[in-house]
Amino acid sequence: TSGSTEGSKSESVSSLVSQDYKRKCDAAERTYEAQRENDLAIKKCEEMRFLMIDSSNLPPHKRAFIERQQAEIMRRYPDAGADD
């Protein structure tokens, strides 16, 4: 019976370690997803701010660059220009 008790304890410890590992993995995944969502929100905010740049008074080469970048951003948000 002593062998089965030790085996049972070993399985119990193994189960606890496995549960702890799963909890930590789940927490890490939630943290990663939250950070990813935050990063995407920051990127979208930066892109929206870039769309607000008035390029009309810039030299032609800078104006062309800004307008190309703005067009690329607008392609990522097809519904953004729906009110125009």
C-alpha positions, -999 to 999 in steps of 0.1 A, spaced: 0 0 0 29 23 6 39 21 -31 3 29 -42 2 59 -18 35 72 -32 22 67 -67 -10 85 -59 10 114 -43 32 116 -74 2 117 -97 -14 144 -75 18 165 -76 20 160 -114 -16 170 -118 -10 202 -97 21 211 -117 1 205 -149 -27 227 -138 -3 254 -127 14 252 -160 -19 255 -179 -30 285 -158 3 302 -165 0 295 -202 -35 308 -202 -25 340 -184 4 345 -208 -19 341 -238 -44 366 -224 -16 391 -217 -2 386 -253 -37 391 -268 -43 422 -247 -9 436 -258 -16 428 -294 -50 445 -292 -33 476 -276 -6 476 -303 -33 475 -331 -52 503 -314 -21 524 -312 -13 517 -349 -48 526 -360 -46 559 -340 -13 568 -356 -27 560 -390 -58 581 -384 -35 610 -373 -14 605 -405 -46 609 -425 -51 643 -410 -19 657 -425 -26 685 -450 -1 679 -478 -13 708 -500 15 732 -489 44 706 -492 69 704 -519 58 680 -547 80 650 -537 69 652 -501 32 657 -511 34 627 -534 48 605 -506 22 617 -480 -6 611 -505 6 576 -514 8 567 -477 -27 581 -471 -41 562 -500 -25 530 -486 -41 536 -452 -74 543 -468 -73 509 -486 -70 493 -452 -102 510 -440 -126 508 -470 -156 521 -449 -137 552 -437 -145 573 -468 -181 562 -470 -194 596 -459 -177 615 -487 
